């Protein structure tokens, strides 16, 4: 069963948020090889909600250390972070 992970991230500035996404884009494939999909939704000038999908719970859990390491590299520029995850019960994507 696919797993969805929802992360809420708050940054100290708009520039910090932009730089975090640039860095994430550079490391994504190597750091999160089991990631199937990620969508970041800007909910404010310094905040995003990130929705990520993984094939199953085991693979989703396998990247938690890399997620923590990435967030630590952001340092104080990341002012708040929370995460929830669960089984995907419905998914639609237009062709």
Contact map, one row per residue, 1 for C-alpha under 8 A:
11100000000000000000000000000000000000000000000000000011100000000000000000000000000000110000000
11110000000000000000000000000000000000000000000000001111100000000000000000000000000000110000000
11111000000000000000000000000000000000000000000000001111100100000000000000000000000011110000000
01111100000000000000000000000000000000000000000000111100000000000000000000000000000011110000000
00111110000000000000000000000000000000000000000001111000000000000000000000000000001111000000000
00011111000000000000000000000000000000000000000011110000000000000000000000000000001110000000000
00001111100000000000000000000000000000000000000011100000000000000000000000000000111100000000000
00000111110000000000000000000000000000000000001111000000000000000000000000000001111000000000000
00000011111000000000000000000000000000000000001111000000000000000000000000000111110000000000000
00000001111100001000000000000000000000000000011100000000000000000000000000000111100000000000000
00000000111111011000000000000000000000000000011000000000000000000000000000001111000000000000000
00000000011111011000000000000000000000000000010000000000000000000000000000011110000000000000000
00000000001111111000000000000000000000000000110000000000000000000000000000001000000000000000000
00000000001111111100000000000000000000000000110000000000000000000000000000000000000000000000000
00000000000011111110000000000000000000000000000000000000000000000000000000000000000000000000000
00000000001111111111000000000000000000000000010000000000000000000000000000001100000000000000000
00000000011111111111100000000000000000000000011000000000000000000000000000000000000000000000000
00000000000001111111110000000000000000000000000000000000000000000000000000000000000000000000000
00000000000000111111111000000000000000000000000000000000000000000000000000000000000000000000000
00000000000000011111111100000000000000000000000000000000000000000000000001000000000000000000000
00000000000000001111111110000000000000000000000000000000000000000000000000000000000000000000000
00000000000000000111111111000000000000000000000000000000000000000000000000000000000000000000000
00000000000000000011111111100000000000000000000000000000000000000000000000000000000000000000000
00000000000000000001111111110000000000000000000000000000000000000000000000000000000000000000000
00000000000000000000111111110000000000000000000000000000000000000000000000000000000000000000000
00000000000000000000011111111000000000000000000000000000000000000000000000000000000000000000000
00000000000000000000001111111111000000000000000000000000000000000000000000000000000000000000000
00000000000000000000000111111111100000000000000000000000000000000000000000000000000000000000000
00000000000000000000000001111111100000000000000000000000000000000000000000000000000000000000000
00000000000000000000000000111111100000000000000000000000000000000000000000000000000000000000000
00000000000000000000000000111111100000000000000000000000000000100100000000000000000000000000000
00000000000000000000000000111111111000000000000000000000000000100100000000000000000000000000000
00000000000000000000000000011111111000000000000000000000000000000000000000000000000000000000000
00000000000000000000000000000001111100000000000000000110001100000000000000000000000000000000000
00000000000000000000000000000001111111000000000000011110000100000000000000000000000000000000000
00000000000000000000000000000000011111000000000000011110000000000000000000000000000000000000000
00000000000000000000000000000000001111100000000000111100000000000000000000000000000000000000000
00000000000000000000000000000000001111110000000001111000000000000000000000000000000000000000000
00000000000000000000000000000000000011111000000001110000000000000000000000000000000000000000000
00000000000000000000000000000000000001111100000111100000000000000000000000000000000000000000000
00000000000000000000000000000000000000111110000111000000000000000000000000000000000000000000000
00000000000000000000000000000000000000011111111110000000000000000000000000000000000000000000000
00000000000000000000000000000000000000001111111110000000000000000000000000000000000000000000000
00000000000000000000000000000000000000000111111100000000000000000000000000000000000000000000000
00000000000011000000000000000000000000000111111000000000000000000000000000000000000000000000000
00000000011111011000000000000000000000000111111100000000000000000000000000000000000000000000000
00000001111000001000000000000000000000000111111110000000000000000000000000000000000000000000000
00000001110000000000000000000000000000011111011111000000000000000000000000000000000000000000000
00000111100000000000000000000000000000011110001111100000000000000000000000000000000000000000000
00001111100000000000000000000000000001111000000111110000000000000000000000000000000000000000000
00011110000000000000000000000000000011110000000011111000000000000000000000000000000000000000000
00011100000000000000000000000000001111100000000001111100000000000000000000000000000000000000000
01111000000000000000000000000000001111000000000000111110000000000000000000000000000000000000000
01110000000000000000000000000000011110000000000000011111101100000000000000000000000000000000000
11100000000000000000000000000000011100000000000000001111101100000000000000000000000000000000000
11100000000000000000000000000000000000000000000000000111111100000000000000000000000000000000000
11100000000000000000000000000000000000000000000000000111111110000000000000000000000000000000000
00000000000000000000000000000000000000000000000000000001111111000000000000000000000000000000000
00000000000000000000000000000000010000000000000000000111111111100000000000000000000000000000000
00100000000000000000000000000000011000000000000000000111111111110000000000000000000000000000000
00000000000000000000000000000000000000000000000000000000111111110000000000000000000000000000000
00000000000000000000000000000000000000000000000000000000011111111000000000000000000000000000000
00000000000000000000000000000011000000000000000000000000001111111110000000000000000000000000000
00000000000000000000000000000000000000000000000000000000000111111111000000000000000000000000000
00000000000000000000000000000000000000000000000000000000000001111111100000000000000000000000000
00000000000000000000000000000011000000000000000000000000000000111111110000000000000000000000000
00000000000000000000000000000000000000000000000000000000000000111111111000000000000000000000000
00000000000000000000000000000000000000000000000000000000000000011111111100000000000000000000000
00000000000000000000000000000000000000000000000000000000000000001111111110000000000000000000000
00000000000000000000000000000000000000000000000000000000000000000111111111000000000000000000000
00000000000000000000000000000000000000000000000000000000000000000011111111100100000000000000000
00000000000000000000000000000000000000000000000000000000000000000001111111100000000000000000000
00000000000000000000000000000000000000000000000000000000000000000000111111100000000000000000000
00000000000000000001000000000000000000000000000000000000000000000000011111111100000000000000000
00000000000000000000000000000000000000000000000000000000000000000000001111111100000000000000000
00000000000100000000000000000000000000000000000000000000000000000000000001111110000000000000000
00000000001110010000000000000000000000000000000000000000000000000000000001111110000000000000000
00000000111100010000000000000000000000000000000000000000000000000000001001111111100000000000000
00000000111100000000000000000000000000000000000000000000000000000000000000011111100000000000000
00000001111000000000000000000000000000000000000000000000000000000000000000000111110000000000000
00000011110000000000000000000000000000000000000000000000000000000000000000000111111000000000000
00000011100000000000000000000000000000000000000000000000000000000000000000000001111100000000000
00001111000000000000000000000000000000000000000000000000000000000000000000000000111110000000000
00001110000000000000000000000000000000000000000000000000000000000000000000000000011111000000000
00111100000000000000000000000000000000000000000000000000000000000000000000000000001111100000000
00111000000000000000000000000000000000000000000000000000000000000000000000000000000111110000000
11110000000000000000000000000000000000000000000000000000000000000000000000000000000011111000000
11110000000000000000000000000000000000000000000000000000000000000000000000000000000001111110000
00000000000000000000000000000000000000000000000000000000000000000000000000000000000000111110000
00000000000000000000000000000000000000000000000000000000000000000000000000000000000000011111000
00000000000000000000000000000000000000000000000000000000000000000000000000000000000000011111100
00000000000000000000000000000000000000000000000000000000000000000000000000000000000000000111110
00000000000000000000000000000000000000000000000000000000000000000000000000000000000000000011111
00000000000000000000000000000000000000000000000000000000000000000000000000000000000000000001111
00000000000000000000000000000000000000000000000000000000000000000000000000000000000000000000111
